[in-house]
C-alpha cells in the first residue's frame, strides 16, 4: 500500500506535469471543465494520465481525494 502523502504537487508529478505552484496555477487557469464532463474525459489528458485518473477513482485509491480536489479546481 502506498502510504506517501499525496498533495497537488505530487499528483502533478505523478501525471508527468510540471509540479511547481506557478505551473499548477497556470494549468488550472488554462484548463476548464464543463459540469457534465468527467475529469478523466478531459481532452487535455494523454492516455496514461487518463488511465491513472480512471483507475485511481475506480479503486478509491489513496490518490482519489487529491484527484477530486483537482476536479473541483477545474470547474
PyMOL CGO cylinders between C-alpha atoms (Angstrom):
from pymol import cmd
from pymol.cgo import CYLINDER

trace = [
    CYLINDER, 0.00, 0.00, 0.00, 1.22, 3.48, -0.87, 0.3, 1, 1, 1, 1, 1, 1,
    CYLINDER, 1.22, 3.48, -0.87, 1.48, 5.48, 2.36, 0.3, 1, 1, 1, 1, 1, 1,
    CYLINDER, 1.48, 5.48, 2.36, 3.10, 8.60, 0.98, 0.3, 1, 1, 1, 1, 1, 1,
    CYLINDER, 3.10, 8.60, 0.98, 1.45, 11.98, 1.37, 0.3, 1, 1, 1, 1, 1, 1,
    CYLINDER, 1.45, 11.98, 1.37, -0.43, 12.96, -1.76, 0.3, 1, 1, 1, 1, 1, 1,
    CYLINDER, -0.43, 12.96, -1.76, -0.53, 16.66, -2.49, 0.3, 1, 1, 1, 1, 1, 1,
    CYLINDER, -0.53, 16.66, -2.49, -1.45, 18.59, -5.60, 0.3, 1, 1, 1, 1, 1, 1,
    CYLINDER, -1.45, 18.59, -5.60, 2.26, 18.83, -6.32, 0.3, 1, 1, 1, 1, 1, 1,
    CYLINDER, 2.26, 18.83, -6.32, 2.78, 15.07, -6.06, 0.3, 1, 1, 1, 1, 1, 1,
    CYLINDER, 2.78, 15.07, -6.06, -0.31, 14.44, -8.20, 0.3, 1, 1, 1, 1, 1, 1,
    CYLINDER, -0.31, 14.44, -8.20, 1.05, 16.70, -10.95, 0.3, 1, 1, 1, 1, 1, 1,
    CYLINDER, 1.05, 16.70, -10.95, 4.41, 14.91, -10.73, 0.3, 1, 1, 1, 1, 1, 1,
    CYLINDER, 4.41, 14.91, -10.73, 2.62, 11.53, -10.95, 0.3, 1, 1, 1, 1, 1, 1,
    CYLINDER, 2.62, 11.53, -10.95, 0.82, 12.76, -14.07, 0.3, 1, 1, 1, 1, 1, 1,
    CYLINDER, 0.82, 12.76, -14.07, 4.14, 13.83, -15.61, 0.3, 1, 1, 1, 1, 1, 1,
    CYLINDER, 4.14, 13.83, -15.61, 3.30, 17.53, -15.39, 0.3, 1, 1, 1, 1, 1, 1,
    CYLINDER, 3.30, 17.53, -15.39, 5.31, 20.46, -14.08, 0.3, 1, 1, 1, 1, 1, 1,
    CYLINDER, 5.31, 20.46, -14.08, 4.50, 20.46, -10.38, 0.3, 1, 1, 1, 1, 1, 1,
    CYLINDER, 4.50, 20.46, -10.38, 5.70, 23.79, -9.05, 0.3, 1, 1, 1, 1, 1, 1,
    CYLINDER, 5.70, 23.79, -9.05, 2.98, 26.05, -7.61, 0.3, 1, 1, 1, 1, 1, 1,
    CYLINDER, 2.98, 26.05, -7.61, 3.05, 28.55, -10.52, 0.3, 1, 1, 1, 1, 1, 1,
    CYLINDER, 3.05, 28.55, -10.52, 2.75, 25.74, -13.09, 0.3, 1, 1, 1, 1, 1, 1,
    CYLINDER, 2.75, 25.74, -13.09, -0.19, 24.20, -11.22, 0.3, 1, 1, 1, 1, 1, 1,
    CYLINDER, -0.19, 24.20, -11.22, -1.90, 27.59, -11.01, 0.3, 1, 1, 1, 1, 1, 1,
    CYLINDER, -1.90, 27.59, -11.01, -1.34, 28.12, -14.74, 0.3, 1, 1, 1, 1, 1, 1,
    CYLINDER, -1.34, 28.12, -14.74, -2.69, 24.67, -15.60, 0.3, 1, 1, 1, 1, 1, 1,
    CYLINDER, -2.69, 24.67, -15.60, -5.87, 25.33, -13.64, 0.3, 1, 1, 1, 1, 1, 1,
    CYLINDER, -5.87, 25.33, -13.64, -6.35, 28.72, -15.27, 0.3, 1, 1, 1, 1, 1, 1,
    CYLINDER, -6.35, 28.72, -15.27, -5.79, 27.27, -18.75, 0.3, 1, 1, 1, 1, 1, 1,
    CYLINDER, -5.79, 27.27, -18.75, -7.99, 24.17, -18.43, 0.3, 1, 1, 1, 1, 1, 1,
    CYLINDER, -7.99, 24.17, -18.43, -11.65, 24.35, -17.51, 0.3, 1, 1, 1, 1, 1, 1,
    CYLINDER, -11.65, 24.35, -17.51, -14.18, 21.52, -17.44, 0.3, 1, 1, 1, 1, 1, 1,
    CYLINDER, -14.18, 21.52, -17.44, -17.90, 21.71, -18.12, 0.3, 1, 1, 1, 1, 1, 1,
    CYLINDER, -17.90, 21.71, -18.12, -20.06, 20.40, -15.29, 0.3, 1, 1, 1, 1, 1, 1,
    CYLINDER, -20.06, 20.40, -15.29, -21.24, 17.42, -17.36, 0.3, 1, 1, 1, 1, 1, 1,
    CYLINDER, -21.24, 17.42, -17.36, -17.73, 16.11, -18.18, 0.3, 1, 1, 1, 1, 1, 1,
    CYLINDER, -17.73, 16.11, -18.18, -15.84, 13.61, -16.05, 0.3, 1, 1, 1, 1, 1, 1,
    CYLINDER, -15.84, 13.61, -16.05, -12.32, 14.68, -15.17, 0.3, 1, 1, 1, 1, 1, 1,
    CYLINDER, -12.32, 14.68, -15.17, -10.91, 11.59, -16.89, 0.3, 1, 1, 1, 1, 1, 1,
    CYLINDER, -10.91, 11.59, -16.89, -12.70, 12.56, -20.13, 0.3, 1, 1, 1, 1, 1, 1,
    CYLINDER, -12.70, 12.56, -20.13, -10.96, 15.92, -20.39, 0.3, 1, 1, 1, 1, 1, 1,
    CYLINDER, -10.96, 15.92, -20.39, -9.33, 16.35, -23.80, 0.3, 1, 1, 1, 1, 1, 1,
    CYLINDER, -9.33, 16.35, -23.80, -6.05, 17.59, -22.33, 0.3, 1, 1, 1, 1, 1, 1,
    CYLINDER, -6.05, 17.59, -22.33, -5.01, 14.23, -20.78, 0.3, 1, 1, 1, 1, 1, 1,
    CYLINDER, -5.01, 14.23, -20.78, -2.90, 11.71, -22.62, 0.3, 1, 1, 1, 1, 1, 1,
    CYLINDER, -2.90, 11.71, -22.62, -3.87, 8.04, -22.46, 0.3, 1, 1, 1, 1, 1, 1,
    CYLINDER, -3.87, 8.04, -22.46, -1.60, 7.26, -19.49, 0.3, 1, 1, 1, 1, 1, 1,
    CYLINDER, -1.60, 7.26, -19.49, -2.89, 10.21, -17.48, 0.3, 1, 1, 1, 1, 1, 1,
    CYLINDER, -2.89, 10.21, -17.48, -6.49, 9.31, -18.29, 0.3, 1, 1, 1, 1, 1, 1,
    CYLINDER, -6.49, 9.31, -18.29, -5.94, 5.70, -17.25, 0.3, 1, 1, 1, 1, 1, 1,
    CYLINDER, -5.94, 5.70, -17.25, -4.27, 6.72, -13.96, 0.3, 1, 1, 1, 1, 1, 1,
    CYLINDER, -4.27, 6.72, -13.96, -7.17, 9.03, -13.07, 0.3, 1, 1, 1, 1, 1, 1,
    CYLINDER, -7.17, 9.03, -13.07, -9.85, 6.49, -14.03, 0.3, 1, 1, 1, 1, 1, 1,
    CYLINDER, -9.85, 6.49, -14.03, -8.22, 3.61, -12.17, 0.3, 1, 1, 1, 1, 1, 1,
    CYLINDER, -8.22, 3.61, -12.17, -7.43, 5.64, -9.07, 0.3, 1, 1, 1, 1, 1, 1,
    CYLINDER, -7.43, 5.64, -9.07, -11.04, 6.77, -8.78, 0.3, 1, 1, 1, 1, 1, 1,
    CYLINDER, -11.04, 6.77, -8.78, -12.49, 3.36, -9.64, 0.3, 1, 1, 1, 1, 1, 1,
    CYLINDER, -12.49, 3.36, -9.64, -10.37, 1.67, -6.97, 0.3, 1, 1, 1, 1, 1, 1,
    CYLINDER, -10.37, 1.67, -6.97, -10.88, 4.51, -4.47, 0.3, 1, 1, 1, 1, 1, 1,
    CYLINDER, -10.88, 4.51, -4.47, -7.09, 4.61, -4.25, 0.3, 1, 1, 1, 1, 1, 1,
    CYLINDER, -7.09, 4.61, -4.25, -5.08, 6.90, -1.97, 0.3, 1, 1, 1, 1, 1, 1,
    CYLINDER, -5.08, 6.90, -1.97, -4.92, 9.36, -4.87, 0.3, 1, 1, 1, 1, 1, 1,
    CYLINDER, -4.92, 9.36, -4.87, -8.71, 9.74, -5.07, 0.3, 1, 1, 1, 1, 1, 1,
    CYLINDER, -8.71, 9.74, -5.07, -9.04, 12.60, -2.62, 0.3, 1, 1, 1, 1, 1, 1,
    CYLINDER, -9.04, 12.60, -2.62, -6.46, 14.83, -4.32, 0.3, 1, 1, 1, 1, 1, 1,
    CYLINDER, -6.46, 14.83, -4.32, -7.85, 13.90, -7.76, 0.3, 1, 1, 1, 1, 1, 1,
    CYLINDER, -7.85, 13.90, -7.76, -11.26, 15.04, -6.53, 0.3, 1, 1, 1, 1, 1, 1,
    CYLINDER, -11.26, 15.04, -6.53, -9.68, 18.31, -5.39, 0.3, 1, 1, 1, 1, 1, 1,
    CYLINDER, -9.68, 18.31, -5.39, -8.19, 18.84, -8.85, 0.3, 1, 1, 1, 1, 1, 1,
    CYLINDER, -8.19, 18.84, -8.85, -11.57, 18.09, -10.38, 0.3, 1, 1, 1, 1, 1, 1,
    CYLINDER, -11.57, 18.09, -10.38, -13.18, 20.78, -8.22, 0.3, 1, 1, 1, 1, 1, 1,
    CYLINDER, -13.18, 20.78, -8.22, -10.44, 23.29, -9.09, 0.3, 1, 1, 1, 1, 1, 1,
    CYLINDER, -10.44, 23.29, -9.09, -11.07, 22.80, -12.81, 0.3, 1, 1, 1, 1, 1, 1,
    CYLINDER, -11.07, 22.80, -12.81, -14.81, 23.61, -12.56, 0.3, 1, 1, 1, 1, 1, 1,
]
cmd.load_cgo(trace, "trace")
